Structure formats: C-alpha cells, structure tokens
Amino acid sequence: MILRLATAWLCLLFLAPLVQAQSDDSRRRVEQPGIAFVQDFPSSPPRPRRFTAYQDQTAIGYADRGFYHFRFEKASRDTKVSASQVKTILLEPALPDTIKTDADRDVLVRMINQYEKAAKAFPSSSTAIMELVEPFSEAVSSFDSGNIRVDGNWVNRVDYLDSQVERYDKQLRAEMDAAPSKTQFDYKRNPFYLEIKALAPTDPYIAERLARIDGDFSSLIARESLEKMLGNLENADLPAQQTKEILDSLAEVKDPTPNVSRILDQSKTAGELTTSTQTLRRSFNAAFSASPATLPELPADLASETGDLVSRMRQFMAGRPPAAMQIPDSQARNMLSVAEKIPVLRSMLDAKDYTAAAELSSKLATSADAIGTPVKTVFTNIHSHCNAQLERVAALRAEAEELVKSGKKKEAAEKLAEAIEIMPNPEAEQQLSDLNAK
C-alpha cells in the first residue's frame, strides 16, 4: 500500500514532462540521459533503468497507451517498452552554462530538492536518482566557495567581476569622452553603467568603482562647464554682470587649473585698478570743483599717481586678460592726459594764445567726459572764453581795417592796440607799427 502511494505521488510529481512529451511530435527523439521507472510485472514495484536517449510514441493525451523506445545504458539498440509499464521518466537535468547570482543558485537548489523528494519516494533508487543532480550539488558547492559559471566554465567570482567591471568601465568612459556634450550625456542610463550598478551591491570594490565613476563624471561636467565659462570670458561684449557671475563661479572651483588661477589673479588686479581709478577720479573732480572757469593747481602726487596707474594698466593688459575683463584704462589715460596738459594749457592762456588754447581745451573737455562734470565744466568754460576772445580780436581787427579805409588811422591804431592787448599777434603788431609811422 505504501509503495502504491509513493508510486502515485511520484507519478504526480513528474507527470508534467510526460504530458508535455505526448503533446509534441510523436517521432521526437530526446537525446538526453535519465532514468525510467519501469514496472516489469503488474505486481512488481517499478525499478529504475538508466537510458541515454528515448523516443515517445504514446497516444496523445493517454499516458498508458502506446510505447516508448529507450536506448538503455550498455545497450546497442533501442528497447520498446509499453507506455503502461513506464510510471515516470526522470531526465538528467542539464547544468546551466550561466550561474552568476544567488537567484541562479536558488534554481539549482530547487532542482536538487525536487530530486530529493523523488529519492525519498523510492529509497531503494535514491542513489541513482540523486546521481542525476550530482552536477547541481557540485555546482552549488563551487558557487558557495566563491566561483561562478560563465559560458559553461567555472571562474573565480572576484576575478571575473573585476574583469567585467574593468571592461564596462572602459566602454562607459569611451562613450563619455566621445559625447559632444557631457551635460547632455545621460550616463546613468547608459547600459555599461547599469551593468556596473547591478554588480555594485555584490562587492564593496565594485561599489567603490561605481562611486569613482560618478565622481569622475561630475568632474567631466565641471570641466566642460569650466571650459564654457572660460570661452565666454573671451567675449568682449559680455555684460558686466555675467562676467562677474562667471568669475564668482571660478572662485568656487576646487583645485583650480593654472589658467583659472591666473584669471582669478587678473580679476583681483582688475578690481584694484578699478578702485584706484575711482579714487583718482574723485580727486580730480574735487580739484576742479573749486572754480568752474579756472584751471586748478593739481597736487603733485595726483599727477604721479595717475601716471603710475596708467603704467600698471599697461602691464595688466600685457598679461592678455580675458576680453570680458574690462578695466577703466581709457578713463585713466584721460586723467593722465588732463594732468599732463594742464600746464600746457595754462602756458597758452598766460601767453594769450587763444587759438591753441581753444583747440586744446576742446580736446580736454572731450576727455573729461569720462572723468566727471566738474572737470568738463572747467574746460568747456575755458574753451568758450577762448572763442569769445578770438571773436573779439577778429572784430577789433575788422573795425581797424574799415577805419583805415576811411582814413581814420588813429582810431584804427587804437583798435589794433586793443586787439593786440587781448591776444598778441605779429601781423597785427606790424600793422600797428606801420600806422604809427605814418
């Protein structure tokens, strides 16, 4: 009774493969070894018989009708066995070519457990049954000892993972380097990155490698961003606010390159030059505020400081700073020009050379646009005064000429004398001398 129950249970356990075989082409030959439990006589228990191949020729849908053809071990030809005598067939399972993960190991263990249940049902055949899954047991032991199976070969798990990660890493970095834009390269969706990420939880070294890749990619993005910022700084038309934002970003760069350090130093120098220019500009406007129509006496140190500032600016520009890094060099040059030309203009005014003084004061008024209103006001007023004097002199000489034509030489001489008093002129002086001699 116990035997019949065990046989029934075993048939139920392995019934699915038989039904599946009957639903296929009846001429299909299975070239796979296994064990067939064959009942030689109705009253005898099924006994295991090893085979190397078999062919199912049973009636479809009826497990007890038709025949099986077995190539039993050590037999030179197939043996025909009635389907009613074959209680179950246990195929020797093929060891998977790939056993890498715990999930793969679980598949092996489940298969071993199934065959262990069959062995318990037939204790007398347990050895033969378990021999079918002996490679599975050996595979579990090999896996547990640190090996994995790849393409049918057993390799050390750590060595294999290291080589795989190395390969994925190189392929990922190659695609990173080839990407036109690092910021648009979604490396976290890259298949090579995903392969490494999938392996990371299994090994601390791989997790560290993944973290290094993340860090390296962040560096690539930062480098590309840095290159873009440096490129933008070469635009002379870049607004000042954007230039400041870029320089502020460069100041936050960790481990700056020599080029970045140079630009940051230049930015500091540019700021100092700008501050010095603003200080001198205030000093110039203060000096010119005393009298709106009189040339001031500039402090000696103001002129020397202006010359020193211009010299420093020339040195700064010789260092080829980025085009967007503007300094008020034209303003400094204008202040230096004013400082250098004030004595010249004063000499012209003292000499009453209003023609030269008018021309120079006009130029200096234009230069003063970048300095300030007080400075411009003085030069504008001086230019107006010079023009007024020139107009007065021209009018007096014209009157003198008309008086000469009218025969009024004395009155003409007086007009010429007045014109010469305003602005000495060799030609007018000779005319006056000629009139006085007559």
PAZA-659662 format. One record per residue (C-alpha): residue number from 1; residue in one letter; chain; x, y, z. Coordinates in steps of 0.25 Angstrom, whole numbers, plus 5000, padded with zeros to 4 digits. Layout:
<rs>
+-----+----+----+------+------+------+
:   i : aa : ch :   c1 :   c2 :   c3 :
+-----+----+----+------+------+------+
: NUM :  a :  A :    X :    Y :    Z :
...
+-----+----+----+------+------+------+
</rs>
This chain:
<rs>
+-----+----+----+------+------+------+
:   i : aa : ch :   c1 :   c2 :   c3 :
+-----+----+----+------+------+------+
:   1 :  m :  A : 5000 : 5000 : 5000 :
:   2 :  i :  A : 5011 : 5010 : 5004 :
:   3 :  l :  A : 5018 : 5006 : 4991 :
:   4 :  r :  A : 5006 : 5009 : 4983 :
:   5 :  l :  A : 5004 : 5023 : 4989 :
:   6 :  a :  A : 5019 : 5026 : 4987 :
:   7 :  t :  A : 5018 : 5022 : 4973 :
:   8 :  a :  A : 5005 : 5030 : 4971 :
:   9 :  w :  A : 5012 : 5042 : 4977 :
:  10 :  l :  A : 5024 : 5041 : 4969 :
:  11 :  c :  A : 5015 : 5040 : 4956 :
:  12 :  l :  A : 5008 : 5053 : 4960 :
:  13 :  l :  A : 5021 : 5059 : 4963 :
:  14 :  f :  A : 5027 : 5056 : 4949 :
:  15 :  l :  A : 5014 : 5055 : 4941 :
:  16 :  a :  A : 5016 : 5069 : 4934 :
:  17 :  p :  A : 5028 : 5065 : 4926 :
:  18 :  l :  A : 5021 : 5052 : 4921 :
:  19 :  v :  A : 5008 : 5060 : 4917 :
:  20 :  q :  A : 5017 : 5070 : 4910 :
:  21 :  a :  A : 5024 : 5059 : 4903 :
:  22 :  q :  A : 5011 : 5054 : 4898 :
:  23 :  s :  A : 5007 : 5067 : 4892 :
:  24 :  d :  A : 5019 : 5068 : 4884 :
:  25 :  d :  A : 5022 : 5061 : 4871 :
:  26 :  s :  A : 5022 : 5046 : 4874 :
:  27 :  r :  A : 5034 : 5044 : 4866 :
:  28 :  r :  A : 5042 : 5053 : 4874 :
:  29 :  r :  A : 5055 : 5047 : 4880 :
:  30 :  v :  A : 5060 : 5052 : 4893 :
:  31 :  e :  A : 5075 : 5051 : 4893 :
:  32 :  q :  A : 5077 : 5053 : 4908 :
:  33 :  p :  A : 5080 : 5043 : 4918 :
:  34 :  g :  A : 5072 : 5040 : 4930 :
:  35 :  i :  A : 5064 : 5029 : 4938 :
:  36 :  a :  A : 5052 : 5022 : 4934 :
:  37 :  f :  A : 5044 : 5015 : 4945 :
:  38 :  v :  A : 5039 : 5002 : 4938 :
:  39 :  q :  A : 5029 : 4993 : 4944 :
:  40 :  d :  A : 5032 : 4979 : 4938 :
:  41 :  f :  A : 5020 : 4972 : 4944 :
:  42 :  p :  A : 5007 : 4977 : 4950 :
:  43 :  s :  A : 5010 : 4972 : 4964 :
:  44 :  s :  A : 5025 : 4977 : 4964 :
:  45 :  p :  A : 5030 : 4990 : 4968 :
:  46 :  p :  A : 5035 : 5000 : 4957 :
:  47 :  r :  A : 5050 : 4999 : 4956 :
:  48 :  p :  A : 5060 : 5009 : 4951 :
:  49 :  r :  A : 5067 : 5007 : 4938 :
:  50 :  r :  A : 5077 : 5017 : 4932 :
:  51 :  f :  A : 5076 : 5022 : 4918 :
:  52 :  t :  A : 5084 : 5031 : 4909 :
:  53 :  a :  A : 5072 : 5035 : 4900 :
:  54 :  y :  A : 5057 : 5032 : 4897 :
:  55 :  q :  A : 5046 : 5034 : 4888 :
:  56 :  d :  A : 5032 : 5036 : 4892 :
:  57 :  q :  A : 5021 : 5029 : 4883 :
:  58 :  t :  A : 5010 : 5029 : 4892 :
:  59 :  a :  A : 4996 : 5033 : 4889 :
:  60 :  i :  A : 4994 : 5047 : 4890 :
:  61 :  g :  A : 4986 : 5050 : 4903 :
:  62 :  y :  A : 4988 : 5036 : 4908 :
:  63 :  a :  A : 5000 : 5033 : 4917 :
:  64 :  d :  A : 4997 : 5018 : 4917 :
:  65 :  r :  A : 4995 : 5015 : 4902 :
:  66 :  g :  A : 5006 : 5013 : 4892 :
:  67 :  f :  A : 5021 : 5011 : 4894 :
:  68 :  y :  A : 5034 : 5018 : 4898 :
:  69 :  h :  A : 5047 : 5014 : 4891 :
:  70 :  f :  A : 5058 : 5015 : 4901 :
:  71 :  r :  A : 5073 : 5013 : 4898 :
:  72 :  f :  A : 5077 : 5007 : 4911 :
:  73 :  e :  A : 5091 : 5008 : 4916 :
:  74 :  k :  A : 5101 : 4998 : 4911 :
:  75 :  a :  A : 5090 : 4994 : 4900 :
:  76 :  s :  A : 5094 : 4994 : 4885 :
:  77 :  r :  A : 5079 : 4997 : 4881 :
:  78 :  d :  A : 5066 : 5003 : 4886 :
:  79 :  t :  A : 5057 : 4995 : 4894 :
:  80 :  k :  A : 5042 : 4996 : 4892 :
:  81 :  v :  A : 5034 : 4998 : 4905 :
:  82 :  s :  A : 5019 : 4999 : 4907 :
:  83 :  a :  A : 5014 : 5012 : 4912 :
:  84 :  s :  A : 5006 : 5005 : 4923 :
:  85 :  q :  A : 5019 : 5000 : 4929 :
:  86 :  v :  A : 5026 : 5013 : 4929 :
:  87 :  k :  A : 5022 : 5020 : 4942 :
:  88 :  t :  A : 5031 : 5032 : 4941 :
:  89 :  i :  A : 5043 : 5038 : 4934 :
:  90 :  l :  A : 5054 : 5046 : 4941 :
:  91 :  l :  A : 5063 : 5053 : 4931 :
:  92 :  e :  A : 5076 : 5057 : 4935 :
:  93 :  p :  A : 5076 : 5072 : 4936 :
:  94 :  a :  A : 5086 : 5080 : 4928 :
:  95 :  l :  A : 5094 : 5089 : 4937 :
:  96 :  p :  A : 5092 : 5103 : 4932 :
:  97 :  d :  A : 5104 : 5110 : 4925 :
:  98 :  t :  A : 5102 : 5122 : 4934 :
:  99 :  i :  A : 5102 : 5122 : 4949 :
: 100 :  k :  A : 5105 : 5136 : 4954 :
: 101 :  t :  A : 5095 : 5140 : 4964 :
: 102 :  d :  A : 5088 : 5136 : 4977 :
: 103 :  a :  A : 5076 : 5134 : 4968 :
: 104 :  d :  A : 5083 : 5125 : 4959 :
: 105 :  r :  A : 5088 : 5117 : 4971 :
: 106 :  d :  A : 5073 : 5116 : 4976 :
: 107 :  v :  A : 5069 : 5110 : 4963 :
: 108 :  l :  A : 5080 : 5099 : 4965 :
: 109 :  v :  A : 5075 : 5097 : 4980 :
: 110 :  r :  A : 5060 : 5095 : 4975 :
: 111 :  m :  A : 5064 : 5085 : 4965 :
: 112 :  i :  A : 5072 : 5077 : 4976 :
: 113 :  n :  A : 5060 : 5078 : 4985 :
: 114 :  q :  A : 5051 : 5072 : 4975 :
: 115 :  y :  A : 5060 : 5060 : 4972 :
: 116 :  e :  A : 5062 : 5058 : 4987 :
: 117 :  k :  A : 5047 : 5057 : 4988 :
: 118 :  a :  A : 5047 : 5046 : 4977 :
: 119 :  a :  A : 5058 : 5039 : 4985 :
: 120 :  k :  A : 5050 : 5039 : 4997 :
: 121 :  a :  A : 5039 : 5033 : 4990 :
: 122 :  f :  A : 5048 : 5022 : 4985 :
: 123 :  p :  A : 5058 : 5019 : 4995 :
: 124 :  s :  A : 5064 : 5007 : 4988 :
: 125 :  s :  A : 5067 : 5016 : 4976 :
: 126 :  s :  A : 5071 : 5029 : 4983 :
: 127 :  t :  A : 5085 : 5027 : 4980 :
: 128 :  a :  A : 5082 : 5026 : 4965 :
: 129 :  i :  A : 5072 : 5038 : 4966 :
: 130 :  m :  A : 5082 : 5047 : 4973 :
: 131 :  e :  A : 5093 : 5044 : 4963 :
: 132 :  l :  A : 5085 : 5051 : 4953 :
: 133 :  v :  A : 5086 : 5064 : 4960 :
: 134 :  e :  A : 5100 : 5062 : 4965 :
: 135 :  p :  A : 5106 : 5072 : 4956 :
: 136 :  f :  A : 5096 : 5082 : 4962 :
: 137 :  s :  A : 5101 : 5079 : 4976 :
: 138 :  e :  A : 5115 : 5081 : 4972 :
: 139 :  a :  A : 5111 : 5094 : 4965 :
: 140 :  v :  A : 5105 : 5099 : 4978 :
: 141 :  s :  A : 5117 : 5096 : 4986 :
: 142 :  s :  A : 5126 : 5102 : 4975 :
: 143 :  f :  A : 5117 : 5115 : 4975 :
: 144 :  d :  A : 5118 : 5115 : 4991 :
: 145 :  s :  A : 5133 : 5114 : 4990 :
: 146 :  g :  A : 5134 : 5127 : 4982 :
: 147 :  n :  A : 5133 : 5122 : 4968 :
: 148 :  i :  A : 5123 : 5126 : 4957 :
: 149 :  r :  A : 5119 : 5119 : 4944 :
: 150 :  v :  A : 5121 : 5127 : 4931 :
: 151 :  d :  A : 5119 : 5121 : 4917 :
: 152 :  g :  A : 5120 : 5107 : 4923 :
: 153 :  n :  A : 5133 : 5110 : 4930 :
: 154 :  w :  A : 5135 : 5112 : 4945 :
: 155 :  v :  A : 5143 : 5124 : 4948 :
: 156 :  n :  A : 5147 : 5131 : 4961 :
: 157 :  r :  A : 5136 : 5141 : 4964 :
: 158 :  v :  A : 5144 : 5153 : 4969 :
: 159 :  d :  A : 5154 : 5152 : 4957 :
: 160 :  y :  A : 5142 : 5151 : 4947 :
: 161 :  l :  A : 5135 : 5162 : 4953 :
: 162 :  d :  A : 5147 : 5171 : 4953 :
: 163 :  s :  A : 5150 : 5168 : 4938 :
: 164 :  q :  A : 5135 : 5171 : 4935 :
: 165 :  v :  A : 5135 : 5184 : 4943 :
: 166 :  e :  A : 5148 : 5188 : 4936 :
: 167 :  r :  A : 5142 : 5185 : 4922 :
: 168 :  y :  A : 5129 : 5192 : 4925 :
: 169 :  d :  A : 5137 : 5204 : 4931 :
: 170 :  k :  A : 5146 : 5206 : 4919 :
: 171 :  q :  A : 5134 : 5205 : 4910 :
: 172 :  l :  A : 5126 : 5215 : 4918 :
: 173 :  r :  A : 5138 : 5225 : 4919 :
: 174 :  a :  A : 5140 : 5223 : 4904 :
: 175 :  e :  A : 5125 : 5227 : 4901 :
: 176 :  m :  A : 5127 : 5239 : 4912 :
: 177 :  d :  A : 5139 : 5244 : 4905 :
: 178 :  a :  A : 5132 : 5243 : 4891 :
: 179 :  a :  A : 5120 : 5250 : 4895 :
: 180 :  p :  A : 5119 : 5264 : 4889 :
: 181 :  s :  A : 5113 : 5270 : 4902 :
: 182 :  k :  A : 5116 : 5264 : 4915 :
: 183 :  t :  A : 5104 : 5271 : 4922 :
: 184 :  q :  A : 5094 : 5264 : 4912 :
: 185 :  f :  A : 5101 : 5251 : 4913 :
: 186 :  d :  A : 5091 : 5243 : 4922 :
: 187 :  y :  A : 5102 : 5233 : 4927 :
: 188 :  k :  A : 5093 : 5227 : 4938 :
: 189 :  r :  A : 5084 : 5221 : 4927 :
: 190 :  n :  A : 5096 : 5216 : 4919 :
: 191 :  p :  A : 5096 : 5201 : 4918 :
: 192 :  f :  A : 5110 : 5199 : 4923 :
: 193 :  y :  A : 5107 : 5208 : 4935 :
: 194 :  l :  A : 5095 : 5200 : 4938 :
: 195 :  e :  A : 5103 : 5187 : 4937 :
: 196 :  i :  A : 5113 : 5192 : 4948 :
: 197 :  k :  A : 5102 : 5198 : 4956 :
: 198 :  a :  A : 5095 : 5184 : 4956 :
: 199 :  l :  A : 5108 : 5178 : 4961 :
: 200 :  a :  A : 5111 : 5188 : 4972 :
: 201 :  p :  A : 5103 : 5182 : 4983 :
: 202 :  t :  A : 5110 : 5169 : 4982 :
: 203 :  d :  A : 5124 : 5175 : 4984 :
: 204 :  p :  A : 5129 : 5187 : 4992 :
: 205 :  y :  A : 5141 : 5189 : 4982 :
: 206 :  i :  A : 5131 : 5190 : 4971 :
: 207 :  a :  A : 5122 : 5199 : 4979 :
: 208 :  e :  A : 5135 : 5208 : 4981 :
: 209 :  r :  A : 5138 : 5207 : 4966 :
: 210 :  l :  A : 5123 : 5212 : 4963 :
: 211 :  a :  A : 5125 : 5224 : 4973 :
: 212 :  r :  A : 5138 : 5227 : 4966 :
: 213 :  i :  A : 5131 : 5227 : 4952 :
: 214 :  d :  A : 5120 : 5236 : 4958 :
: 215 :  g :  A : 5131 : 5246 : 4963 :
: 216 :  d :  A : 5139 : 5245 : 4950 :
: 217 :  f :  A : 5127 : 5249 : 4942 :
: 218 :  s :  A : 5124 : 5260 : 4951 :
: 219 :  s :  A : 5138 : 5265 : 4949 :
: 220 :  l :  A : 5135 : 5264 : 4934 :
: 221 :  i :  A : 5123 : 5272 : 4935 :
: 222 :  a :  A : 5130 : 5282 : 4943 :
: 223 :  r :  A : 5142 : 5283 : 4933 :
: 224 :  e :  A : 5132 : 5285 : 4921 :
: 225 :  s :  A : 5125 : 5296 : 4929 :
: 226 :  l :  A : 5138 : 5302 : 4933 :
: 227 :  e :  A : 5143 : 5302 : 4918 :
: 228 :  k :  A : 5130 : 5308 : 4914 :
: 229 :  m :  A : 5131 : 5319 : 4925 :
: 230 :  l :  A : 5146 : 5322 : 4920 :
: 231 :  g :  A : 5141 : 5323 : 4906 :
: 232 :  n :  A : 5130 : 5333 : 4910 :
: 233 :  l :  A : 5140 : 5341 : 4916 :
: 234 :  e :  A : 5147 : 5343 : 4903 :
: 235 :  n :  A : 5135 : 5351 : 4898 :
: 236 :  a :  A : 5138 : 5366 : 4899 :
: 237 :  d :  A : 5123 : 5369 : 4898 :
: 238 :  l :  A : 5119 : 5360 : 4910 :
: 239 :  p :  A : 5111 : 5368 : 4920 :
: 240 :  a :  A : 5118 : 5372 : 4933 :
: 241 :  q :  A : 5108 : 5365 : 4942 :
: 242 :  q :  A : 5110 : 5352 : 4934 :
: 243 :  t :  A : 5125 : 5354 : 4935 :
: 244 :  k :  A : 5124 : 5355 : 4950 :
: 245 :  e :  A : 5116 : 5343 : 4951 :
: 246 :  i :  A : 5126 : 5335 : 4943 :
: 247 :  l :  A : 5137 : 5340 : 4952 :
: 248 :  d :  A : 5130 : 5337 : 4964 :
: 249 :  s :  A : 5127 : 5323 : 4959 :
: 250 :  l :  A : 5142 : 5321 : 4956 :
: 251 :  a :  A : 5146 : 5326 : 4970 :
: 252 :  e :  A : 5138 : 5314 : 4975 :
: 253 :  v :  A : 5145 : 5303 : 4967 :
: 254 :  k :  A : 5153 : 5293 : 4975 :
: 255 :  d :  A : 5167 : 5290 : 4971 :
: 256 :  p :  A : 5167 : 5301 : 4960 :
: 257 :  t :  A : 5176 : 5299 : 4948 :
: 258 :  p :  A : 5188 : 5309 : 4946 :
: 259 :  n :  A : 5179 : 5316 : 4935 :
: 260 :  v :  A : 5168 : 5318 : 4945 :
: 261 :  s :  A : 5177 : 5323 : 4956 :
: 262 :  r :  A : 5183 : 5333 : 4946 :
: 263 :  i :  A : 5170 : 5338 : 4942 :
: 264 :  l :  A : 5166 : 5340 : 4957 :
: 265 :  d :  A : 5178 : 5347 : 4960 :
: 266 :  q :  A : 5176 : 5356 : 4948 :
: 267 :  s :  A : 5161 : 5358 : 4953 :
: 268 :  k :  A : 5167 : 5363 : 4967 :
: 269 :  t :  A : 5177 : 5372 : 4960 :
: 270 :  a :  A : 5166 : 5378 : 4951 :
: 271 :  g :  A : 5157 : 5381 : 4963 :
: 272 :  e :  A : 5169 : 5388 : 4970 :
: 273 :  l :  A : 5171 : 5396 : 4957 :
: 274 :  t :  A : 5157 : 5400 : 4956 :
: 275 :  t :  A : 5157 : 5404 : 4971 :
: 276 :  s :  A : 5169 : 5413 : 4969 :
: 277 :  t :  A : 5163 : 5419 : 4957 :
: 278 :  q :  A : 5150 : 5423 : 4964 :
: 279 :  t :  A : 5159 : 5429 : 4975 :
: 280 :  l :  A : 5167 : 5437 : 4966 :
: 281 :  r :  A : 5154 : 5441 : 4958 :
: 282 :  r :  A : 5148 : 5447 : 4971 :
: 283 :  s :  A : 5161 : 5454 : 4974 :
: 284 :  f :  A : 5161 : 5461 : 4960 :
: 285 :  n :  A : 5146 : 5465 : 4961 :
: 286 :  a :  A : 5149 : 5471 : 4975 :
: 287 :  a :  A : 5161 : 5479 : 4970 :
: 288 :  f :  A : 5153 : 5484 : 4958 :
: 289 :  s :  A : 5141 : 5488 : 4967 :
: 290 :  a :  A : 5147 : 5500 : 4973 :
: 291 :  s :  A : 5145 : 5509 : 4961 :
: 292 :  p :  A : 5137 : 5506 : 4949 :
: 293 :  a :  A : 5145 : 5514 : 4940 :
: 294 :  t :  A : 5159 : 5514 : 4945 :
: 295 :  l :  A : 5170 : 5503 : 4943 :
: 296 :  p :  A : 5173 : 5497 : 4957 :
: 297 :  e :  A : 5187 : 5494 : 4962 :
: 298 :  l :  A : 5187 : 5479 : 4963 :
: 299 :  p :  A : 5194 : 5473 : 4975 :
: 300 :  a :  A : 5208 : 5467 : 4970 :
: 301 :  d :  A : 5204 : 5453 : 4976 :
: 302 :  l :  A : 5191 : 5453 : 4968 :
: 303 :  a :  A : 5199 : 5454 : 4955 :
: 304 :  s :  A : 5209 : 5444 : 4959 :
: 305 :  e :  A : 5199 : 5434 : 4964 :
: 306 :  t :  A : 5191 : 5436 : 4951 :
: 307 :  g :  A : 5204 : 5432 : 4943 :
: 308 :  d :  A : 5206 : 5420 : 4952 :
: 309 :  l :  A : 5192 : 5416 : 4950 :
: 310 :  v :  A : 5193 : 5416 : 4935 :
: 311 :  s :  A : 5207 : 5409 : 4935 :
: 312 :  r :  A : 5200 : 5398 : 4944 :
: 313 :  m :  A : 5189 : 5397 : 4934 :
: 314 :  r :  A : 5198 : 5395 : 4922 :
: 315 :  q :  A : 5205 : 5384 : 4930 :
: 316 :  f :  A : 5192 : 5377 : 4933 :
: 317 :  m :  A : 5188 : 5378 : 4918 :
: 318 :  a :  A : 5201 : 5372 : 4914 :
: 319 :  g :  A : 5197 : 5359 : 4922 :
: 320 :  r :  A : 5186 : 5357 : 4912 :
: 321 :  p :  A : 5174 : 5356 : 4922 :
: 322 :  p :  A : 5161 : 5351 : 4916 :
: 323 :  a :  A : 5154 : 5361 : 4907 :
: 324 :  a :  A : 5142 : 5362 : 4916 :
: 325 :  m :  A : 5150 : 5366 : 4928 :
: 326 :  q :  A : 5149 : 5381 : 4926 :
: 327 :  i :  A : 5157 : 5392 : 4933 :
: 328 :  p :  A : 5155 : 5407 : 4932 :
: 329 :  d :  A : 5168 : 5409 : 4925 :
: 330 :  s :  A : 5162 : 5419 : 4915 :
: 331 :  q :  A : 5158 : 5427 : 4928 :
: 332 :  a :  A : 5172 : 5426 : 4934 :
: 333 :  r :  A : 5178 : 5431 : 4921 :
: 334 :  n :  A : 5169 : 5443 : 4920 :
: 335 :  m :  A : 5172 : 5447 : 4934 :
: 336 :  l :  A : 5187 : 5446 : 4931 :
: 337 :  s :  A : 5185 : 5454 : 4919 :
: 338 :  v :  A : 5178 : 5465 : 4927 :
: 339 :  a :  A : 5189 : 5465 : 4937 :
: 340 :  e :  A : 5200 : 5466 : 4927 :
: 341 :  k :  A : 5192 : 5476 : 4918 :
: 342 :  i :  A : 5188 : 5486 : 4929 :
: 343 :  p :  A : 5202 : 5493 : 4930 :
: 344 :  v :  A : 5202 : 5493 : 4915 :
: 345 :  l :  A : 5188 : 5500 : 4914 :
: 346 :  r :  A : 5192 : 5509 : 4926 :
: 347 :  s :  A : 5204 : 5514 : 4918 :
: 348 :  m :  A : 5195 : 5516 : 4906 :
: 349 :  l :  A : 5186 : 5524 : 4914 :
: 350 :  d :  A : 5197 : 5532 : 4920 :
: 351 :  a :  A : 5202 : 5535 : 4906 :
: 352 :  k :  A : 5189 : 5539 : 4902 :
: 353 :  d :  A : 5190 : 5529 : 4891 :
: 354 :  y :  A : 5175 : 5527 : 4890 :
: 355 :  t :  A : 5175 : 5519 : 4877 :
: 356 :  a :  A : 5184 : 5508 : 4882 :
: 357 :  a :  A : 5177 : 5509 : 4896 :
: 358 :  a :  A : 5163 : 5507 : 4889 :
: 359 :  e :  A : 5167 : 5495 : 4882 :
: 360 :  l :  A : 5174 : 5488 : 4894 :
: 361 :  s :  A : 5162 : 5492 : 4903 :
: 362 :  s :  A : 5152 : 5486 : 4894 :
: 363 :  k :  A : 5160 : 5473 : 4893 :
: 364 :  l :  A : 5162 : 5473 : 4908 :
: 365 :  a :  A : 5147 : 5475 : 4910 :
: 366 :  t :  A : 5144 : 5463 : 4902 :
: 367 :  s :  A : 5154 : 5455 : 4910 :
: 368 :  a :  A : 5147 : 5460 : 4923 :
: 369 :  d :  A : 5134 : 5453 : 4919 :
: 370 :  a :  A : 5140 : 5440 : 4925 :
: 371 :  i :  A : 5145 : 5448 : 4937 :
: 372 :  g :  A : 5133 : 5456 : 4943 :
: 373 :  t :  A : 5125 : 5468 : 4941 :
: 374 :  p :  A : 5133 : 5478 : 4949 :
: 375 :  v :  A : 5145 : 5475 : 4940 :
: 376 :  k :  A : 5137 : 5476 : 4927 :
: 377 :  t :  A : 5131 : 5489 : 4932 :
: 378 :  v :  A : 5145 : 5496 : 4934 :
: 379 :  f :  A : 5150 : 5492 : 4921 :
: 380 :  t :  A : 5137 : 5496 : 4914 :
: 381 :  n :  A : 5137 : 5509 : 4920 :
: 382 :  i :  A : 5151 : 5512 : 4917 :
: 383 :  h :  A : 5148 : 5507 : 4902 :
: 384 :  s :  A : 5136 : 5517 : 4902 :
: 385 :  h :  A : 5145 : 5528 : 4908 :
: 386 :  c :  A : 5156 : 5526 : 4897 :
: 387 :  n :  A : 5146 : 5526 : 4886 :
: 388 :  a :  A : 5140 : 5539 : 4892 :
: 389 :  q :  A : 5154 : 5545 : 4892 :
: 390 :  l :  A : 5157 : 5541 : 4878 :
: 391 :  e :  A : 5143 : 5547 : 4873 :
: 392 :  r :  A : 5146 : 5560 : 4880 :
: 393 :  v :  A : 5160 : 5560 : 4874 :
: 394 :  a :  A : 5154 : 5557 : 4860 :
: 395 :  a :  A : 5144 : 5568 : 4862 :
: 396 :  l :  A : 5154 : 5579 : 4866 :
: 397 :  r :  A : 5163 : 5576 : 4854 :
: 398 :  a :  A : 5152 : 5576 : 4845 :
: 399 :  e :  A : 5148 : 5590 : 4851 :
: 400 :  a :  A : 5162 : 5595 : 4849 :
: 401 :  e :  A : 5163 : 5591 : 4835 :
: 402 :  e :  A : 5150 : 5599 : 4832 :
: 403 :  l :  A : 5155 : 5611 : 4839 :
: 404 :  v :  A : 5168 : 5610 : 4831 :
: 405 :  k :  A : 5160 : 5610 : 4818 :
: 406 :  s :  A : 5152 : 5623 : 4824 :
: 407 :  g :  A : 5166 : 5630 : 4826 :
: 408 :  k :  A : 5164 : 5629 : 4841 :
: 409 :  k :  A : 5178 : 5624 : 4844 :
: 410 :  k :  A : 5178 : 5628 : 4859 :
: 411 :  e :  A : 5165 : 5621 : 4862 :
: 412 :  a :  A : 5169 : 5609 : 4854 :
: 413 :  a :  A : 5182 : 5608 : 4862 :
: 414 :  e :  A : 5174 : 5609 : 4875 :
: 415 :  k :  A : 5166 : 5597 : 4871 :
: 416 :  l :  A : 5179 : 5589 : 4867 :
: 417 :  a :  A : 5185 : 5592 : 4880 :
: 418 :  e :  A : 5173 : 5587 : 4887 :
: 419 :  a :  A : 5173 : 5574 : 4879 :
: 420 :  i :  A : 5188 : 5572 : 4882 :
: 421 :  e :  A : 5185 : 5574 : 4897 :
: 422 :  i :  A : 5175 : 5563 : 4897 :
: 423 :  m :  A : 5184 : 5554 : 4888 :
: 424 :  p :  A : 5198 : 5557 : 4883 :
: 425 :  n :  A : 5199 : 5555 : 4868 :
: 426 :  p :  A : 5212 : 5558 : 4860 :
: 427 :  e :  A : 5203 : 5562 : 4848 :
: 428 :  a :  A : 5195 : 5572 : 4856 :
: 429 :  e :  A : 5207 : 5577 : 4863 :
: 430 :  q :  A : 5213 : 5580 : 4849 :
: 431 :  q :  A : 5201 : 5587 : 4844 :
: 432 :  l :  A : 5200 : 5596 : 4857 :
: 433 :  s :  A : 5215 : 5599 : 4855 :
: 434 :  d :  A : 5212 : 5604 : 4841 :
: 435 :  l :  A : 5200 : 5612 : 4845 :
: 436 :  n :  A : 5208 : 5619 : 4856 :
: 437 :  a :  A : 5220 : 5622 : 4846 :
: 438 :  k :  A : 5211 : 5630 : 4836 :
+-----+----+----+------+------+------+
</rs>
